[in-house]
């Protein structure tokens, strides 16, 4: 299943999204860069959101954490609940860090972290995969990639599957995605 088909089936289609994710992160260096650097990007996003000058009862960092938690819970109850708890914990930790550092130190930390993490993720795609997600893929990438990385880690550490046969289905969809990508590339060169 190609990227267009993954988008048609929906951002919360776990099989399609995981197949697309795996087809985009096949090289071990790129996969490691994403596994190590995606969550720090999210954490620093939460950190800087604590400084938005919005009315008191509205907390944009908490709202973002809850949106991610709800999306992950919608795609898989067990892993989604655990990922949701991690997001709420990240929100609490980012709030504590924001209070401790203040705006001046926080924005520097956020800027340094974002530059470092994004640079390595782009290098991972450019140098090792020779391709990256298109601009139209970005909404699904921003929402689902942290969960897909988390799901992959759960699988490697605990043999976790959302349901029996999940990874076999994903492997078939990934192969179809790669086949479609190769065919599209061939059509463009001929």
C-alpha positions as CSV (number, residue, x, y, z in Angstrom):
1,X,0.0,0.0,0.0
2,X,1.5,3.3,-1.1
3,X,1.6,6.6,0.8
4,X,-1.5,7.8,-1.2
5,X,-3.4,4.7,-0.2
6,X,-2.3,5.1,3.4
7,X,-3.7,8.6,3.5
8,X,-7.0,7.5,1.8
9,X,-7.5,4.8,4.5
10,X,-7.0,7.4,7.2
11,X,-4.4,8.7,9.6
12,X,-5.6,6.3,12.3
13,X,-5.3,3.2,10.1
14,X,-2.6,1.5,12.2
15,X,-1.7,-1.2,9.6
16,X,-1.4,1.3,6.7
17,X,0.5,3.8,8.8
18,X,2.9,1.3,10.2
19,X,3.6,-0.2,6.8
20,X,4.3,3.3,5.4
21,X,6.5,4.2,8.4
22,X,8.5,1.0,8.0
23,X,8.9,1.6,4.3
24,X,10.3,5.1,5.0
25,X,12.7,3.9,7.8
26,X,14.4,0.8,6.5
27,X,18.1,1.8,7.0
28,X,19.2,1.1,10.6
29,X,20.9,4.5,11.0
30,X,17.8,6.3,9.9
31,X,15.5,4.1,12.0
32,X,17.8,4.7,15.1
33,X,17.8,8.4,14.5
34,X,14.1,8.5,14.5
35,X,13.7,6.2,17.5
36,X,16.1,8.3,19.6
37,X,15.1,11.8,18.4
38,X,11.3,11.9,17.8
39,X,10.3,11.9,21.4
40,X,12.7,14.7,22.4
41,X,11.2,16.8,19.6
42,X,7.7,16.3,21.1
43,X,8.9,16.9,24.6
44,X,10.5,20.3,23.6
45,X,7.3,21.2,21.7
46,X,5.4,20.7,25.0
47,X,8.0,22.7,26.9
48,X,7.7,25.8,24.7
49,X,3.9,25.6,24.6
50,X,3.9,26.4,28.4
51,X,5.0,30.0,27.5
52,X,2.2,30.8,25.1
53,X,0.4,33.9,26.4
54,X,-3.1,32.4,26.4
55,X,-5.9,32.8,29.0
56,X,-5.2,31.0,32.2
57,X,-7.5,28.0,32.2
58,X,-6.3,26.9,28.7
59,X,-3.1,24.9,28.6
60,X,-2.0,24.3,25.0
61,X,0.7,21.8,26.1
62,X,-1.9,19.7,28.0
63,X,-4.3,20.0,25.0
64,X,-1.6,18.8,22.6
65,X,-0.7,15.9,25.0
66,X,-4.3,14.9,25.2
67,X,-4.8,15.0,21.5
68,X,-1.9,12.6,21.0
69,X,-3.1,10.4,23.8
70,X,-6.6,10.2,22.4
71,X,-5.3,9.4,18.9
72,X,-3.1,6.6,20.2
73,X,-5.9,5.2,22.4
74,X,-8.1,5.2,19.3
75,X,-5.6,3.0,17.3
76,X,-4.7,0.5,20.0
77,X,-6.2,0.4,23.5
78,X,-3.3,-1.2,25.3
79,X,-0.3,0.4,23.7
80,X,-2.2,3.6,23.2
81,X,-3.1,3.8,26.9
82,X,0.5,3.4,27.8
83,X,1.7,6.0,25.2
84,X,-1.0,8.3,26.4
85,X,0.3,8.0,30.0
86,X,3.8,8.8,28.7
87,X,2.4,11.9,27.0
88,X,0.7,13.1,30.2
89,X,3.9,12.4,32.1
90,X,5.8,14.4,29.5
91,X,3.4,17.2,29.9
92,X,3.9,17.2,33.7
93,X,7.7,17.0,33.3
94,X,7.7,19.8,30.7
95,X,5.6,22.0,33.0
96,X,8.0,21.4,35.9
97,X,11.0,22.1,33.6
98,X,9.4,25.2,32.2
99,X,8.8,26.5,35.8
100,X,12.4,25.7,36.8
101,X,14.2,27.1,33.7
102,X,12.0,30.0,32.8
103,X,11.5,31.3,29.3
104,X,15.0,32.5,28.5
105,X,16.7,29.1,29.2
106,X,13.8,27.1,27.9
107,X,13.7,28.6,24.4
108,X,17.5,28.0,24.1
109,X,17.0,24.4,25.1
110,X,14.1,24.0,22.7
111,X,16.0,25.6,19.8
112,X,19.1,23.5,20.3
113,X,17.1,20.2,20.7
114,X,14.9,20.9,17.7
115,X,17.9,21.9,15.5
116,X,19.9,18.8,16.5
117,X,17.0,16.3,16.3
118,X,15.5,17.6,13.0
119,X,18.9,17.8,11.4
120,X,19.7,14.2,12.1
121,X,16.3,13.1,11.0
122,X,16.6,14.9,7.7
123,X,20.2,13.5,7.3
124,X,18.9,10.0,8.0
125,X,16.4,10.3,5.3
126,X,18.6,12.0,2.8
127,X,21.8,10.1,3.3
128,X,20.5,6.6,4.1
129,X,17.0,6.3,2.7
130,X,17.6,8.6,-0.3
131,X,14.0,9.8,0.2
132,X,11.7,11.3,2.8
133,X,8.1,11.9,3.4
134,X,6.4,14.4,1.1
135,X,4.8,17.6,2.5
136,X,1.4,15.9,2.1
137,X,2.5,13.1,4.4
138,X,3.5,15.5,7.2
139,X,0.2,15.5,9.2
140,X,0.2,11.8,9.5
141,X,4.0,11.7,10.2
142,X,3.7,14.3,13.0
143,X,0.7,12.5,14.6
144,X,1.6,8.9,14.2
145,X,5.3,8.5,14.0
146,X,5.9,8.8,17.8
147,X,3.4,6.0,18.4
148,X,4.7,3.8,15.6
149,X,8.2,4.1,17.1
150,X,6.8,3.3,20.5
151,X,4.9,0.3,19.1
152,X,8.1,-0.9,17.4
153,X,9.9,-0.7,20.7
154,X,7.2,-2.6,22.5
155,X,7.4,-5.3,19.8
156,X,11.2,-5.6,20.0
157,X,11.3,-5.6,23.8
158,X,8.2,-7.6,24.7
159,X,7.0,-9.2,21.4
160,X,3.9,-7.0,21.6
161,X,1.4,-7.1,18.7
162,X,-1.9,-5.1,18.7
163,X,-3.5,-8.3,17.6
164,X,-2.2,-11.7,16.3
165,X,-0.8,-11.5,12.8
166,X,-0.4,-7.7,12.9
167,X,3.2,-7.7,11.8
168,X,2.6,-10.2,9.0
169,X,-0.1,-8.0,7.6
170,X,2.1,-4.9,7.9
171,X,5.0,-6.7,6.1
172,X,2.7,-7.5,3.2
173,X,1.5,-3.9,3.0
174,X,5.0,-2.6,3.3
175,X,6.2,-4.8,0.4
176,X,3.2,-3.5,-1.7
177,X,4.2,0.1,-0.7
178,X,7.8,-0.5,-1.8
179,X,6.7,-2.2,-5.0
180,X,4.4,0.7,-5.8
181,X,7.3,3.1,-5.1
182,X,9.7,1.3,-7.4
183,X,7.1,1.1,-10.2
184,X,6.4,4.9,-9.8
185,X,10.1,5.6,-10.0
186,X,10.5,3.4,-13.1
187,X,7.6,5.2,-14.8
188,X,9.2,8.5,-14.1
189,X,12.5,7.5,-15.5
190,X,11.1,6.0,-18.7
